[in-house]
Amino acid sequence: MTARISRPAKTAMQSGTAKSNRWLLEFEVSAARTIEPLMGWTSSSDTLGQVKLWFDTKEEAIAFATRNGLAYRIEEPKEAKRRPAAYSDNFKHNRIGAWTH
């Protein structure tokens, strides 16, 4: 069973960067999901798919995986490209693009 250590990106509903510096250890999917015939629910025999462990640093997550004998792989986060924009840029005389109002 392989564990994946990553730092998830912030959701689209967030404007700030709070809680985006934590590292997540979660297990890879080892069994396919099946549809239970009686009720039609989706089920799986893999119970480790529900486990998500949060750590403050990448080193803490690696130490936990090594201490417990877990095989792991690390996914480095991609840094977001920020382009600064001001509200006054909407009213520039050399604005690129047509005014839509």
N, C-alpha and C positions, 0 to 999 in steps of 0.2 A: 504494500500500500504506500503510495507516494503522497506526500503532503506538498502543497504549494504555498510559498510564502510570498506575499505581494503587498503593495500599498495601493488600495483601490482609489480610483479617481473620485472626485466629488460629484455628487449628482447634479443634474441640470437645475434642480430646485434650490440649490445653495448658491449664494452669491459670495460668501466668504470662504476661508480655507480652514475653518474650525473642524476638528475631527478628521482631517484628511492627512494627518501626519502619522497616524497609527498604522501598524503592520498587521496583516491578517494571515493566520495559518489555517488553511482548510484542506480537506482531503480530496484527492481526485476521485472521480466516479469509477467504481469498480464493477458495478452490476447495472445492467440496463433496466430502465423502468418498464413496468408492465401495467396493463389495465386489468383491474380486478373484475372478473366477469359478473358477479352478482350486483354490485352497486355502481360499477363503472368508474371507480376511483383509480387514480394513478398511484401505484405502489412500487416499492423497491425493497430488496433484501439487504441493501447496503445502509446500515444505520450510521456509519461515520460521515455520510454525506450531509448530515444535519449539524455536525460539529464545526463551529467557527470560534477560533481563539484569537483575541486581540492582544497585541503587545505594543509597548511604547517605542521600542527600537527594533531594528532588524536583528541585531546581535542577540537580544532576548529571545526572539523567535527561533533563531538558529540554535541557541543553547538549549531551549526546550526540546527541539526535535532531536538533537544529538543525545541529550540526557535520557530520552525515552526510546532511543533506537529507531527513529523514524527516518526513512529515506525522504529527502526533500529536494525541491528545486526552487530557485529564487527568480522572481520576475521583477526586474528593476522598473520603477515607474518612469513614464515619459513626462518630462516637464512641459507644462502648458505654455504656449506662446501667447504672450499678452501684448495687445496693441493698445496703447493709450488713446483714449478718445475723450473729447470734451463736448458738452452740450452745444457750445457755441460753434463747433465744426459743422453743425447742421445748417447754419445760416451763412456760410462763407460764400463769397462771390465766385470763387473758382472751384466750387464743389463738383466732384465727379458724380454723374448720375442726374437724372431728371428729378425735379421737385414734384412730388406726387399729390400735393394738396390742391 
